[in-house]
Amino acid sequence: MEFSESLKKNEDFRNVYRNGVSRANRQLILYQIANGTERNRLGISVSKKVGNSVVRHRMARLIRESYRLNESDFSRGYDIVVVVRSSAVKLDYFGMEKSLIHLAKLHNIYRK
C-alpha cells in the first residue's frame, strides 16, 4: 500500500473506537479519525463469531485488497478501523469492495 500502513497497536484501535466516528452497513462497521499525518493507517477487526481462522483471514484479505486497489481514491490522514460483521461471510470480492466504498463515502473520505 503506497499511502498507507497497518494499524497494529491495541491502544491505537481503542483510540479510534473511543474518539472516532462510526458508520455501518449490513456487512461492515467503519470507524475513522484524523491522525494528523499524510498517511492512512488501516486496521481490520474480525471476531471469532464470524467464523474459524480460515474464514476470518479471508475476510481480512478481501478488505485489505479492496482498500489497496482503491487507495488512491481515499482521502489521506486518517486512522481507519474496519469491523467485519458475520453477514459478510457470504460476500465475494466485489461485494466487499462495494460495501467498503459505500461506508467510505458516508464518512466523506472517498473522493471519486
Gaussian input, Z-matrix of N, CA and C with variables (Angstrom, degrees):
# hf/3-21g

backbone

0 1
 N
 C     1     B1
 C     2     B2     1     A1
 N     3     B3     2     A2     1     D1
 C     4     B4     3     A3     2     D2
 C     5     B5     4     A4     3     D3
 N     6     B6     5     A5     4     D4
 C     7     B7     6     A6     5     D5
 C     8     B8     7     A7     6     D6
 N     9     B9     8     A8     7     D7
 C    10    B10     9     A9     8     D8
 C    11    B11    10    A10     9     D9
 N    12    B12    11    A11    10    D10
 C    13    B13    12    A12    11    D11
 C    14    B14    13    A13    12    D12
 N    15    B15    14    A14    13    D13
 C    16    B16    15    A15    14    D14
 C    17    B17    16    A16    15    D15
 N    18    B18    17    A17    16    D16
 C    19    B19    18    A18    17    D17
 C    20    B20    19    A19    18    D18
 N    21    B21    20    A20    19    D19
 C    22    B22    21    A21    20    D20
 C    23    B23    22    A22    21    D21
 N    24    B24    23    A23    22    D22
 C    25    B25    24    A24    23    D23
 C    26    B26    25    A25    24    D24
 N    27    B27    26    A26    25    D25
 C    28    B28    27    A27    26    D26
 C    29    B29    28    A28    27    D27
 N    30    B30    29    A29    28    D28
 C    31    B31    30    A30    29    D29
 C    32    B32    31    A31    30    D30
 N    33    B33    32    A32    31    D31
 C    34    B34    33    A33    32    D32
 C    35    B35    34    A34    33    D33
 N    36    B36    35    A35    34    D34
 C    37    B37    36    A36    35    D35
 C    38    B38    37    A37    36    D36
 N    39    B39    38    A38    37    D37
 C    40    B40    39    A39    38    D38
 C    41    B41    40    A40    39    D39
 N    42    B42    41    A41    40    D40
 C    43    B43    42    A42    41    D41
 C    44    B44    43    A43    42    D42
 N    45    B45    44    A44    43    D43
 C    46    B46    45    A45    44    D44
 C    47    B47    46    A46    45    D45
 N    48    B48    47    A47    46    D46
 C    49    B49    48    A48    47    D47
 C    50    B50    49    A49    48    D48
 N    51    B51    50    A50    49    D49
 C    52    B52    51    A51    50    D50
 C    53    B53    52    A52    51    D51
 N    54    B54    53    A53    52    D52
 C    55    B55    54    A54    53    D53
 C    56    B56    55    A55    54    D54
 N    57    B57    56    A56    55    D55
 C    58    B58    57    A57    56    D56
 C    59    B59    58    A58    57    D57
 N    60    B60    59    A59    58    D58
 C    61    B61    60    A60    59    D59
 C    62    B62    61    A61    60    D60
 N    63    B63    62    A62    61    D61
 C    64    B64    63    A63    62    D62
 C    65    B65    64    A64    63    D63
 N    66    B66    65    A65    64    D64
 C    67    B67    66    A66    65    D65
 C    68    B68    67    A67    66    D66
 N    69    B69    68    A68    67    D67
 C    70    B70    69    A69    68    D68
 C    71    B71    70    A70    69    D69
 N    72    B72    71    A71    70    D70
 C    73    B73    72    A72    71    D71
 C    74    B74    73    A73    72    D72
 N    75    B75    74    A74    73    D73
 C    76    B76    75    A75    74    D74
 C    77    B77    76    A76    75    D75
 N    78    B78    77    A77    76    D76
 C    79    B79    78    A78    77    D77
 C    80    B80    79    A79    78    D78
 N    81    B81    80    A80    79    D79
 C    82    B82    81    A81    80    D80
 C    83    B83    82    A82    81    D81
 N    84    B84    83    A83    82    D82
 C    85    B85    84    A84    83    D83
 C    86    B86    85    A85    84    D84
 N    87    B87    86    A86    85    D85
 C    88    B88    87    A87    86    D86
 C    89    B89    88    A88    87    D87
 N    90    B90    89    A89    88    D88
 C    91    B91    90    A90    89    D89
 C    92    B92    91    A91    90    D90
 N    93    B93    92    A92    91    D91
 C    94    B94    93    A93    92    D92
 C    95    B95    94    A94    93    D93
 N    96    B96    95    A95    94    D94
 C    97    B97    96    A96    95    D95
 C    98    B98    97    A97    96    D96
 N    99    B99    98    A98    97    D97
 C   100   B100    99    A99    98    D98
 C   101   B101   100   A100    99    D99
 N   102   B102   101   A101   100   D100
 C   103   B103   102   A102   101   D101
 C   104   B104   103   A103   102   D102
 N   105   B105   104   A104   103   D103
 C   106   B106   105   A105   104   D104
 C   107   B107   106   A106   105   D105
 N   108   B108   107   A107   106   D106
 C   109   B109   108   A108   107   D107
 C   110   B110   109   A109   108   D108
 N   111   B111   110   A110   109   D109
 C   112   B112   111   A111   110   D110
 C   113   B113   112   A112   111   D111
 N   114   B114   113   A113   112   D112
 C   115   B115   114   A114   113   D113
 C   116   B116   115   A115   114   D114
 N   117   B117   116   A116   115   D115
 C   118   B118   117   A117   116   D116
 C   119   B119   118   A118   117   D117
 N   120   B120   119   A119   118   D118
 C   121   B121   120   A120   119   D119
 C   122   B122   121   A121   120   D120
 N   123   B123   122   A122   121   D121
 C   124   B124   123   A123   122   D122
 C   125   B125   124   A124   123   D123
 N   126   B126   125   A125   124   D124
 C   127   B127   126   A126   125   D125
 C   128   B128   127   A127   126   D126
 N   129   B129   128   A128   127   D127
 C   130   B130   129   A129   128   D128
 C   131   B131   130   A130   129   D129
 N   132   B132   131   A131   130   D130
 C   133   B133   132   A132   131   D131
 C   134   B134   133   A133   132   D132
 N   135   B135   134   A134   133   D133
 C   136   B136   135   A135   134   D134
 C   137   B137   136   A136   135   D135
 N   138   B138   137   A137   136   D136
 C   139   B139   138   A138   137   D137
 C   140   B140   139   A139   138   D138
 N   141   B141   140   A140   139   D139
 C   142   B142   141   A141   140   D140
 C   143   B143   142   A142   141   D141
 N   144   B144   143   A143   142   D142
 C   145   B145   144   A144   143   D143
 C   146   B146   145   A145   144   D144
 N   147   B147   146   A146   145   D145
 C   148   B148   147   A147   146   D146
 C   149   B149   148   A148   147   D147
 N   150   B150   149   A149   148   D148
 C   151   B151   150   A150   149   D149
 C   152   B152   151   A151   150   D150
 N   153   B153   152   A152   151   D151
 C   154   B154   153   A153   152   D152
 C   155   B155   154   A154   153   D153
 N   156   B156   155   A155   154   D154
 C   157   B157   156   A156   155   D155
 C   158   B158   157   A157   156   D156
 N   159   B159   158   A158   157   D157
 C   160   B160   159   A159   158   D158
 C   161   B161   160   A160   159   D159
 N   162   B162   161   A161   160   D160
 C   163   B163   162   A162   161   D161
 C   164   B164   163   A163   162   D162
 N   165   B165   164   A164   163   D163
 C   166   B166   165   A165   164   D164
 C   167   B167   166   A166   165   D165
 N   168   B168   167   A167   166   D166
 C   169   B169   168   A168   167   D167
 C   170   B170   169   A169   168   D168
 N   171   B171   170   A170   169   D169
 C   172   B172   171   A171   170   D170
 C   173   B173   172   A172   171   D171
 N   174   B174   173   A173   172   D172
 C   175   B175   174   A174   173   D173
 C   176   B176   175   A175   174   D174
 N   177   B177   176   A176   175   D175
 C   178   B178   177   A177   176   D176
 C   179   B179   178   A178   177   D177
 N   180   B180   179   A179   178   D178
 C   181   B181   180   A180   179   D179
 C   182   B182   181   A181   180   D180
 N   183   B183   182   A182   181   D181
 C   184   B184   183   A183   182   D182
 C   185   B185   184   A184   183   D183
 N   186   B186   185   A185   184   D184
 C   187   B187   186   A186   185   D185
 C   188   B188   187   A187   186   D186
 N   189   B189   188   A188   187   D187
 C   190   B190   189   A189   188   D188
 C   191   B191   190   A190   189   D189
 N   192   B192   191   A191   190   D190
 C   193   B193   192   A192   191   D191
 C   194   B194   193   A193   192   D192
 N   195   B195   194   A194   193   D193
 C   196   B196   195   A195   194   D194
 C   197   B197   196   A196   195   D195
 N   198   B198   197   A197   196   D196
 C   199   B199   198   A198   197   D197
 C   200   B200   199   A199   198   D198
 N   201   B201   200   A200   199   D199
 C   202   B202   201   A201   200   D200
 C   203   B203   202   A202   201   D201
 N   204   B204   203   A203   202   D202
 C   205   B205   204   A204   203   D203
 C   206   B206   205   A205   204   D204
 N   207   B207   206   A206   205   D205
 C   208   B208   207   A207   206   D206
 C   209   B209   208   A208   207   D207
 N   210   B210   209   A209   208   D208
 C   211   B211   210   A210   209   D209
 C   212   B212   211   A211   210   D210
 N   213   B213   212   A212   211   D211
 C   214   B214   213   A213   212   D212
 C   215   B215   214   A214   213   D213
 N   216   B216   215   A215   214   D214
 C   217   B217   216   A216   215   D215
 C   218   B218   217   A217   216   D216
 N   219   B219   218   A218   217   D217
 C   220   B220   219   A219   218   D218
 C   221   B221   220   A220   219   D219
 N   222   B222   221   A221   220   D220
 C   223   B223   222   A222   221   D221
 C   224   B224   223   A223   222   D222
 N   225   B225   224   A224   223   D223
 C   226   B226   225   A225   224   D224
 C   227   B227   226   A226   225   D225
 N   228   B228   227   A227   226   D226
 C   229   B229   228   A228   227   D227
 C   230   B230   229   A229   228   D228
 N   231   B231   230   A230   229   D229
 C   232   B232   231   A231   230   D230
 C   233   B233   232   A232   231   D231
 N   234   B234   233   A233   232   D232
 C   235   B235   234   A234   233   D233
 C   236   B236   235   A235   234   D234
 N   237   B237   236   A236   235   D235
 C   238   B238   237   A237   236   D236
 C   239   B239   238   A238   237   D237
 N   240   B240   239   A239   238   D238
 C   241   B241   240   A240   239   D239
 C   242   B242   241   A241   240   D240
 N   243   B243   242   A242   241   D241
 C   244   B244   243   A243   242   D242
 C   245   B245   244   A244   243   D243
 N   246   B246   245   A245   244   D244
 C   247   B247   246   A246   245   D245
 C   248   B248   247   A247   246   D246
 N   249   B249   248   A248   247   D247
 C   250   B250   249   A249   248   D248
 C   251   B251   250   A250   249   D249
 N   252   B252   251   A251   250   D250
 C   253   B253   252   A252   251   D251
 C   254   B254   253   A253   252   D252
 N   255   B255   254   A254   253   D253
 C   256   B256   255   A255   254   D254
 C   257   B257   256   A256   255   D255
 N   258   B258   257   A257   256   D256
 C   259   B259   258   A258   257   D257
 C   260   B260   259   A259   258   D258
 N   261   B261   260   A260   259   D259
 C   262   B262   261   A261   260   D260
 C   263   B263   262   A262   261   D261
 N   264   B264   263   A263   262   D262
 C   265   B265   264   A264   263   D263
 C   266   B266   265   A265   264   D264
 N   267   B267   266   A266   265   D265
 C   268   B268   267   A267   266   D266
 C   269   B269   268   A268   267   D267
 N   270   B270   269   A269   268   D268
 C   271   B271   270   A270   269   D269
 C   272   B272   271   A271   270   D270
 N   273   B273   272   A272   271   D271
 C   274   B274   273   A273   272   D272
 C   275   B275   274   A274   273   D273
 N   276   B276   275   A275   274   D274
 C   277   B277   276   A276   275   D275
 C   278   B278   277   A277   276   D276
 N   279   B279   278   A278   277   D277
 C   280   B280   279   A279   278   D278
 C   281   B281   280   A280   279   D279
 N   282   B282   281   A281   280   D280
 C   283   B283   282   A282   281   D281
 C   284   B284   283   A283   282   D282
 N   285   B285   284   A284   283   D283
 C   286   B286   285   A285   284   D284
 C   287   B287   286   A286   285   D285
 N   288   B288   287   A287   286   D286
 C   289   B289   288   A288   287   D287
 C   290   B290   289   A289   288   D288
 N   291   B291   290   A290   289   D289
 C   292   B292   291   A291   290   D290
 C   293   B293   292   A292   291   D291
 N   294   B294   293   A293   292   D292
 C   295   B295   294   A294   293   D293
 C   296   B296   295   A295   294   D294
 N   297   B297   296   A296   295   D295
 C   298   B298   297   A297   296   D296
 C   299   B299   298   A298   297   D297
 N   300   B300   299   A299   298   D298
 C   301   B301   300   A300   299   D299
 C   302   B302   301   A301   300   D300
 N   303   B303   302   A302   301   D301
 C   304   B304   303   A303   302   D302
 C   305   B305   304   A304   303   D303
 N   306   B306   305   A305   304   D304
 C   307   B307   306   A306   305   D305
 C   308   B308   307   A307   306   D306
 N   309   B309   308   A308   307   D307
 C   310   B310   309   A309   308   D308
 C   311   B311   310   A310   309   D309
 N   312   B312   311   A311   310   D310
 C   313   B313   312   A312   311   D311
 C   314   B314   313   A313   312   D312
 N   315   B315   314   A314   313   D313
 C   316   B316   315   A315   314   D314
 C   317   B317   316   A316   315   D315
 N   318   B318   317   A317   316   D316
 C   319   B319   318   A318   317   D317
 C   320   B320   319   A319   318   D318
 N   321   B321   320   A320   319   D319
 C   322   B322   321   A321   320   D320
 C   323   B323   322   A322   321   D321
 N   324   B324   323   A323   322   D322
 C   325   B325   324   A324   323   D323
 C   326   B326   325   A325   324   D324
 N   327   B327   326   A326   325   D325
 C   328   B328   327   A327   326   D326
 C   329   B329   328   A328   327   D327
 N   330   B330   329   A329   328   D328
 C   331   B331   330   A330   329   D329
 C   332   B332   331   A331   330   D330
 N   333   B333   332   A332   331   D331
 C   334   B334   333   A333   332   D332
 C   335   B335   334   A334   333   D333

   B1=1.4488
   B2=1.5268
   B3=1.2779
   B4=1.4551
   B5=1.5247
   B6=1.3222
   B7=1.4637
   B8=1.5202
   B9=1.3249
   B10=1.4549
   B11=1.5142
   B12=1.3222
   B13=1.4500
   B14=1.5189
   B15=1.3147
   B16=1.4584
   B17=1.5149
   B18=1.3074
   B19=1.4574
   B20=1.5232
   B21=1.3309
   B22=1.4569
   B23=1.5206
   B24=1.3150
   B25=1.4570
   B26=1.5217
   B27=1.3122
   B28=1.4594
   B29=1.5267
   B30=1.3219
   B31=1.4687
   B32=1.5234
   B33=1.3420
   B34=1.4593
   B35=1.5267
   B36=1.3367
   B37=1.4632
   B38=1.5262
   B39=1.3330
   B40=1.4705
   B41=1.5216
   B42=1.3320
   B43=1.4608
   B44=1.5299
   B45=1.3239
   B46=1.4625
   B47=1.5295
   B48=1.3340
   B49=1.4706
   B50=1.5305
   B51=1.3216
   B52=1.4685
   B53=1.5198
   B54=1.3187
   B55=1.4555
   B56=1.5254
   B57=1.3242
   B58=1.4509
   B59=1.5120
   B60=1.3152
   B61=1.4600
   B62=1.5222
   B63=1.3281
   B64=1.4621
   B65=1.5166
   B66=1.3125
   B67=1.4568
   B68=1.5234
   B69=1.3261
   B70=1.4600
   B71=1.5183
   B72=1.3222
   B73=1.4513
   B74=1.5253
   B75=1.2889
   B76=1.4705
   B77=1.5225
   B78=1.3285
   B79=1.4630
   B80=1.5243
   B81=1.3361
   B82=1.4617
   B83=1.5225
   B84=1.3231
   B85=1.4520
   B86=1.5249
   B87=1.3300
   B88=1.4576
   B89=1.5213
   B90=1.3271
   B91=1.4567
   B92=1.5200
   B93=1.3382
   B94=1.4605
   B95=1.5159
   B96=1.3348
   B97=1.4600
   B98=1.5260
   B99=1.3027
   B100=1.4641
   B101=1.5228
   B102=1.3402
   B103=1.4644
   B104=1.5272
   B105=1.3397
   B106=1.4555
   B107=1.5125
   B108=1.3172
   B109=1.4574
   B110=1.5278
   B111=1.3158
   B112=1.4658
   B113=1.5235
   B114=1.3252
   B115=1.4651
   B116=1.5156
   B117=1.3132
   B118=1.4545
   B119=1.5153
   B120=1.3220
   B121=1.4608
   B122=1.5176
   B123=1.3196
   B124=1.4505
   B125=1.5191
   B126=1.3332
   B127=1.4558
   B128=1.5137
   B129=1.3151
   B130=1.4632
   B131=1.5145
   B132=1.3311
   B133=1.4583
   B134=1.5203
   B135=1.3397
   B136=1.4581
   B137=1.5237
   B138=1.3193
   B139=1.4506
   B140=1.5298
   B141=1.3083
   B142=1.4612
   B143=1.5239
   B144=1.3176
   B145=1.4639
   B146=1.5277
   B147=1.3161
   B148=1.4651
   B149=1.5214
   B150=1.3155
   B151=1.4561
   B152=1.5148
   B153=1.3348
   B154=1.4595
   B155=1.5301
   B156=1.3007
   B157=1.4666
   B158=1.5270
   B159=1.3117
   B160=1.4628
   B161=1.5259
   B162=1.3155
   B163=1.4695
   B164=1.5214
   B165=1.3351
   B166=1.4634
   B167=1.5235
   B168=1.3164
   B169=1.4588
   B170=1.5305
   B171=1.3245
   B172=1.4658
   B173=1.5258
   B174=1.3163
   B175=1.4654
   B176=1.5341
   B177=1.3132
   B178=1.4723
   B179=1.5249
   B180=1.3190
   B181=1.4670
   B182=1.5272
   B183=1.3352
   B184=1.4664
   B185=1.5230
   B186=1.3230
   B187=1.4665
   B188=1.5176
   B189=1.3062
   B190=1.4606
   B191=1.5286
   B192=1.3263
   B193=1.4584
   B194=1.5295
   B195=1.3166
   B196=1.4664
   B197=1.5233
   B198=1.3205
   B199=1.4612
   B200=1.5286
   B201=1.3243
   B202=1.4657
   B203=1.5304
   B204=1.3160
   B205=1.4572
   B206=1.5271
   B207=1.3352
   B208=1.4601
   B209=1.5219
   B210=1.3107
   B211=1.4640
   B212=1.5279
   B213=1.3126
   B214=1.4638
   B215=1.5277
   B216=1.3233
   B217=1.4591
   B218=1.5258
   B219=1.3161
   B220=1.4619
   B221=1.5252
   B222=1.3293
   B223=1.4617
   B224=1.5234
   B225=1.3238
   B226=1.4694
   B227=1.5178
   B228=1.3253
   B229=1.4533
   B230=1.5116
   B231=1.3454
   B232=1.4629
   B233=1.5172
   B234=1.3322
   B235=1.4571
   B236=1.5199
   B237=1.3249
   B238=1.4588
   B239=1.5193
   B240=1.3400
   B241=1.4596
   B242=1.5137
   B243=1.3294
   B244=1.4539
   B245=1.5210
   B246=1.3338
   B247=1.4595
   B248=1.5252
   B249=1.3226
   B250=1.4580
   B251=1.5198
   B252=1.3170
   B253=1.4595
   B254=1.5293
   B255=1.3268
   B256=1.4612
   B257=1.5255
   B258=1.3254
   B259=1.4699
   B260=1.5239
   B261=1.3152
   B262=1.4656
   B263=1.5226
   B264=1.3112
   B265=1.4619
   B266=1.5230
   B267=1.3062
   B268=1.4703
   B269=1.5260
   B270=1.3231
   B271=1.4622
   B272=1.5244
   B273=1.3280
   B274=1.4464
   B275=1.5310
   B276=1.3279
   B277=1.4663
   B278=1.5218
   B279=1.3156
   B280=1.4606
   B281=1.5305
   B282=1.3225
   B283=1.4576
   B284=1.5174
   B285=1.3258
   B286=1.4647
   B287=1.5265
   B288=1.3082
   B289=1.4599
   B290=1.5317
   B291=1.3149
   B292=1.4624
   B293=1.5280
   B294=1.3125
   B295=1.4599
   B296=1.5269
   B297=1.3326
   B298=1.4626
   B299=1.5326
   B300=1.3112
   B301=1.4666
   B302=1.5237
   B303=1.3179
   B304=1.4687
   B305=1.5279
   B306=1.3163
   B307=1.4663
   B308=1.5239
   B309=1.3127
   B310=1.4713
   B311=1.5265
   B312=1.3158
   B313=1.4629
   B314=1.5220
   B315=1.3323
   B316=1.4634
   B317=1.5201
   B318=1.3321
   B319=1.4722
   B320=1.5234
   B321=1.3110
   B322=1.4631
   B323=1.5224
   B324=1.3243
   B325=1.4683
   B326=1.5290
   B327=1.3146
   B328=1.4662
   B329=1.5109
   B330=1.3306
   B331=1.4618
   B332=1.5136
   B333=1.2900
   B334=1.4610
   B335=1.5104
   A1=108.76
   A2=115.05
   A3=121.29
   A4=113.70
   A5=117.27
   A6=120.63
   A7=112.58
   A8=117.58
   A9=120.25
   A10=111.54
   A11=113.33
   A12=121.36
   A13=107.68
   A14=116.45
   A15=120.33
   A16=111.21
   A17=114.78
   A18=122.13
   A19=105.53
   A20=117.78
   A21=119.86
   A22=114.74
   A23=117.67
   A24=120.33
   A25=111.44
   A26=115.36
   A27=122.02
   A28=111.06
   A29=117.65
   A30=120.45
   A31=111.35
   A32=117.63
   A33=120.62
   A34=111.17
   A35=116.64
   A36=120.86
   A37=110.14
   A38=116.80
   A39=120.30
   A40=111.46
   A41=117.62
   A42=120.98
   A43=110.86
   A44=116.87
   A45=120.43
   A46=110.19
   A47=117.35
   A48=120.12
   A49=111.42
   A50=116.78
   A51=120.62
   A52=113.24
   A53=117.46
   A54=121.98
   A55=114.54
   A56=116.83
   A57=120.13
   A58=113.09
   A59=114.74
   A60=123.24
   A61=107.36
   A62=117.01
   A63=119.23
   A64=111.19
   A65=114.79
   A66=124.30
   A67=106.13
   A68=116.02
   A69=119.30
   A70=110.75
   A71=114.67
   A72=121.76
   A73=106.80
   A74=118.45
   A75=119.74
   A76=113.80
   A77=117.15
   A78=119.91
   A79=114.20
   A80=117.55
   A81=120.73
   A82=111.27
   A83=115.01
   A84=123.02
   A85=105.63
   A86=116.98
   A87=120.52
   A88=108.88
   A89=115.72
   A90=123.21
   A91=107.35
   A92=117.39
   A93=119.59
   A94=110.00
   A95=113.67
   A96=121.70
   A97=107.40
   A98=117.35
   A99=120.86
   A100=109.74
   A101=116.81
   A102=119.32
   A103=112.98
   A104=118.57
   A105=121.03
   A106=115.50
   A107=118.22
   A108=121.39
   A109=108.75
   A110=116.09
   A111=120.85
   A112=111.80
   A113=116.41
   A114=120.72
   A115=109.79
   A116=115.72
   A117=121.02
   A118=108.65
   A119=115.42
   A120=120.81
   A121=106.85
   A122=116.54
   A123=122.55
   A124=110.55
   A125=116.00
   A126=122.33
   A127=109.24
   A128=116.52
   A129=121.60
   A130=108.38
   A131=115.75
   A132=121.39
   A133=109.13
   A134=115.75
   A135=121.07
   A136=107.78
   A137=117.02
   A138=122.75
   A139=111.76
   A140=116.62
   A141=121.34
   A142=111.69
   A143=116.92
   A144=120.56
   A145=111.32
   A146=117.20
   A147=121.73
   A148=110.97
   A149=117.38
   A150=120.08
   A151=111.17
   A152=114.84
   A153=118.71
   A154=110.43
   A155=117.09
   A156=120.27
   A157=112.33
   A158=117.63
   A159=120.78
   A160=110.03
   A161=116.54
   A162=122.06
   A163=110.22
   A164=117.27
   A165=120.49
   A166=111.37
   A167=116.78
   A168=120.53
   A169=111.05
   A170=116.82
   A171=120.73
   A172=110.45
   A173=116.77
   A174=120.88
   A175=110.47
   A176=116.50
   A177=121.04
   A178=110.55
   A179=117.70
   A180=121.09
   A181=111.46
   A182=116.72
   A183=120.10
   A184=111.13
   A185=117.00
   A186=120.43
   A187=110.52
   A188=116.95
   A189=120.92
   A190=111.01
   A191=116.94
   A192=120.49
   A193=110.89
   A194=117.97
   A195=121.77
   A196=110.00
   A197=115.81
   A198=119.88
   A199=110.91
   A200=116.75
   A201=121.18
   A202=111.52
   A203=117.03
   A204=120.29
   A205=112.68
   A206=117.42
   A207=121.45
   A208=112.28
   A209=117.13
   A210=122.45
   A211=112.78
   A212=117.16
   A213=119.59
   A214=112.00
   A215=118.26
   A216=121.99
   A217=112.93
   A218=117.98
   A219=121.66
   A220=109.68
   A221=116.91
   A222=120.97
   A223=108.46
   A224=116.87
   A225=120.93
   A226=111.16
   A227=115.01
   A228=120.90
   A229=113.95
   A230=117.32
   A231=120.54
   A232=111.24
   A233=114.53
   A234=121.40
   A235=105.66
   A236=116.43
   A237=121.77
   A238=108.24
   A239=116.41
   A240=121.35
   A241=107.62
   A242=116.23
   A243=122.44
   A244=107.58
   A245=116.09
   A246=122.26
   A247=107.57
   A248=116.23
   A249=121.48
   A250=109.62
   A251=116.06
   A252=121.73
   A253=109.10
   A254=116.40
   A255=120.23
   A256=112.65
   A257=118.50
   A258=119.92
   A259=112.22
   A260=118.49
   A261=122.09
   A262=112.56
   A263=117.69
   A264=121.15
   A265=111.48
   A266=117.33
   A267=120.09
   A268=113.53
   A269=118.37
   A270=121.16
   A271=111.99
   A272=115.03
   A273=120.07
   A274=108.16
   A275=116.93
   A276=119.72
   A277=111.81
   A278=117.32
   A279=121.09
   A280=111.63
   A281=116.53
   A282=119.91
   A283=111.85
   A284=116.44
   A285=121.04
   A286=110.26
   A287=116.86
   A288=120.93
   A289=110.59
   A290=116.74
   A291=121.19
   A292=110.78
   A293=116.98
   A294=121.88
   A295=111.72
   A296=116.93
   A297=121.55
   A298=111.04
   A299=117.01
   A300=120.70
   A301=110.84
   A302=117.08
   A303=120.58
   A304=110.67
   A305=116.88
   A306=120.27
   A307=111.69
   A308=116.88
   A309=119.71
   A310=110.44
   A311=117.56
   A312=120.73
   A313=111.17
   A314=117.56
   A315=120.49
   A316=111.43
   A317=116.76
   A318=121.81
   A319=112.43
   A320=117.78
   A321=122.91
   A322=113.12
   A323=116.27
   A324=120.44
   A325=110.78
   A326=117.07
   A327=122.05
   A328=107.24
   A329=117.16
   A330=121.83
   A331=114.90
   A332=121.13
   A333=120.89
   A334=111.36
   D1=122.79
   D2=-171.25
   D3=-73.21
   D4=-42.86
   D5=-175.10
   D6=-108.12
   D7=12.70
   D8=-171.76
   D9=-138.18
   D10=164.79
   D11=172.68
   D12=-141.42
   D13=175.43
   D14=-177.88
   D15=-89.09
   D16=147.20
   D17=173.02
   D18=-95.19
   D19=118.15
   D20=-170.47
   D21=-121.20
   D22=-32.93
   D23=-173.19
   D24=-79.65
   D25=140.28
   D26=-179.85
   D27=-58.70
   D28=-39.46
   D29=-179.56
   D30=-64.92
   D31=-32.56
   D32=176.81
   D33=-68.71
   D34=-42.08
   D35=175.79
   D36=-60.45
   D37=-46.74
   D38=-178.87
   D39=-62.72
   D40=-37.49
   D41=177.59
   D42=-61.43
   D43=-43.75
   D44=179.76
   D45=-66.51
   D46=-41.56
   D47=178.77
   D48=-62.90
   D49=-44.15
   D50=-175.85
   D51=-73.59
   D52=-46.08
   D53=-170.20
   D54=-105.17
   D55=-10.62
   D56=-176.69
   D57=-84.69
   D58=175.10
   D59=178.28
   D60=-105.80
   D61=139.32
   D62=-178.50
   D63=-121.80
   D64=148.23
   D65=171.72
   D66=-136.91
   D67=151.68
   D68=-176.06
   D69=-140.26
   D70=154.31
   D71=165.95
   D72=-131.12
   D73=-166.45
   D74=-174.37
   D75=-67.78
   D76=-26.79
   D77=-174.57
   D78=-102.65
   D79=-32.35
   D80=-171.71
   D81=-136.04
   D82=159.09
   D83=167.56
   D84=-123.41
   D85=131.07
   D86=-178.80
   D87=-120.04
   D88=122.54
   D89=174.93
   D90=-105.89
   D91=141.81
   D92=175.98
   D93=-146.49
   D94=149.08
   D95=176.64
   D96=-151.96
   D97=143.37
   D98=178.27
   D99=-67.12
   D100=140.62
   D101=-177.84
   D102=-114.15
   D103=-2.08
   D104=175.43
   D105=76.62
   D106=13.84
   D107=176.98
   D108=-120.49
   D109=-177.98
   D110=177.05
   D111=-97.72
   D112=12.04
   D113=-178.63
   D114=-123.55
   D115=149.67
   D116=171.11
   D117=-91.48
   D118=150.95
   D119=171.92
   D120=-122.83
   D121=123.73
   D122=-176.15
   D123=-107.45
   D124=127.42
   D125=174.71
   D126=-120.81
   D127=141.76
   D128=-179.06
   D129=-125.25
   D130=131.16
   D131=-179.91
   D132=-124.06
   D133=122.30
   D134=178.72
   D135=-128.66
   D136=114.62
   D137=-176.34
   D138=-73.76
   D139=158.78
   D140=175.41
   D141=-65.88
   D142=-18.66
   D143=177.24
   D144=-66.51
   D145=-22.08
   D146=-178.46
   D147=-71.68
   D148=-37.36
   D149=-179.84
   D150=163.62
   D151=-170.63
   D152=-179.99
   D153=-75.12
   D154=-178.36
   D155=-172.34
   D156=-63.75
   D157=-32.36
   D158=179.02
   D159=-65.05
   D160=-45.20
   D161=-179.92
   D162=-66.81
   D163=-44.78
   D164=-179.26
   D165=-62.00
   D166=-42.83
   D167=-179.76
   D168=-67.04
   D169=-36.67
   D170=177.44
   D171=-62.27
   D172=-42.98
   D173=178.50
   D174=-61.20
   D175=-44.21
   D176=179.67
   D177=-63.73
   D178=-41.63
   D179=178.30
   D180=-63.38
   D181=-42.11
   D182=179.47
   D183=-62.21
   D184=-43.29
   D185=179.43
   D186=-66.15
   D187=-45.69
   D188=-178.92
   D189=-61.04
   D190=-41.98
   D191=-179.80
   D192=-70.68
   D193=-39.30
   D194=177.13
   D195=-60.69
   D196=-43.29
   D197=178.82
   D198=-67.09
   D199=-43.90
   D200=-176.58
   D201=-60.25
   D202=-42.91
   D203=-177.12
   D204=-73.91
   D205=-21.09
   D206=179.53
   D207=-111.39
   D208=12.90
   D209=-172.87
   D210=-58.33
   D211=-37.57
   D212=-177.08
   D213=-67.75
   D214=-18.52
   D215=179.79
   D216=-90.70
   D217=-6.75
   D218=178.37
   D219=-87.55
   D220=141.13
   D221=172.72
   D222=-65.13
   D223=150.71
   D224=-177.37
   D225=-100.47
   D226=156.02
   D227=176.08
   D228=99.70
   D229=29.85
   D230=-177.38
   D231=-130.03
   D232=148.09
   D233=164.85
   D234=-94.95
   D235=125.39
   D236=-176.60
   D237=-122.99
   D238=128.33
   D239=174.35
   D240=-119.58
   D241=127.40
   D242=178.38
   D243=-110.15
   D244=123.61
   D245=177.46
   D246=-107.73
   D247=128.05
   D248=-176.78
   D249=-91.91
   D250=131.45
   D251=174.56
   D252=-92.62
   D253=159.54
   D254=-175.43
   D255=-65.54
   D256=-22.95
   D257=178.89
   D258=-72.00
   D259=-9.80
   D260=179.67
   D261=-78.46
   D262=-10.86
   D263=-175.91
   D264=-59.11
   D265=-35.11
   D266=-176.69
   D267=-83.04
   D268=-1.01
   D269=-179.07
   D270=-77.44
   D271=145.99
   D272=169.14
   D273=-95.53
   D274=-172.56
   D275=-177.03
   D276=-59.30
   D277=-45.76
   D278=-174.64
   D279=-67.25
   D280=-35.96
   D281=175.82
   D282=-66.56
   D283=-39.90
   D284=178.67
   D285=-66.51
   D286=-42.63
   D287=179.03
   D288=-62.39
   D289=-44.28
   D290=179.71
   D291=-62.24
   D292=-41.78
   D293=179.68
   D294=-65.56
   D295=-43.09
   D296=179.29
   D297=-64.83
   D298=-44.32
   D299=-179.92
   D300=-66.49
   D301=-37.66
   D302=177.35
   D303=-58.07
   D304=-46.26
   D305=179.93
   D306=-68.70
   D307=-37.59
   D308=177.96
   D309=-63.35
   D310=-38.01
   D311=177.00
   D312=-66.16
   D313=-37.71
   D314=176.90
   D315=-62.63
   D316=-33.88
   D317=178.80
   D318=-84.24
   D319=-4.56
   D320=-176.46
   D321=60.77
   D322=35.95
   D323=176.55
   D324=-113.27
   D325=5.74
   D326=176.84
   D327=-111.04
   D328=123.10
   D329=-169.18
   D330=-99.24
   D331=1.10
   D332=-174.20
   D333=-92.81

